């Protein structure tokens, strides 16, 4: 059984969804209920996955660890398809995730006022440009992984929910909207969200 340290609604939600997709048992621990989380992860971030005492940190590393360990269709055997799937995971984790992280930084570190509003809008513009790229990629296929949803689709769906907490307008595009709706309807996604509350 895996142990997953999480924060409700955070990127750890994508890890939980994928674990459920892989048919693996999971024990969830809310980071906010741990007395000294720095003992588990000195950086203080989630997800942290524990597998038989072995701790894995960083969202993309955790995702790739799981996909390399268990048979699945998210990480294909074909070299080119596998590289594309890995690239999509890294785009989600290293490009889209940090773009949204700016919103949290602005909210927590700037005083209310016109300057804060302008920086929020600038951050939202960058996010919208990334979603436009994703929307274009979905012109010919329903998911980044092609005809089947991928780990990156799950990750992006989790991140897409963060914009609603800030005074910004995030535009997904019709193709992205369909993808997000499909992922949020997955039993694994619904179960993961319910398990965090």
Secondary structure, 3 states (H helix, E strand, C coil): CEEEEECCCCCHHHHHHHHHHCCCCEEEEEHHHCCCHHHCCCCCCCCEEEECCEEEECHHHHHHHHHHHCCCCCCCCCHHHHHHHHHHHHHHHHHHHHHHHHHHHHHHHCCCCHHHHHHHHHHHHHHHHHHHHHHHHCCCCCECCECCCCHHHHHHHHHHCHHHHCCCCCCCCHHHHHHHHHHHCCHHHHHHHHHCC
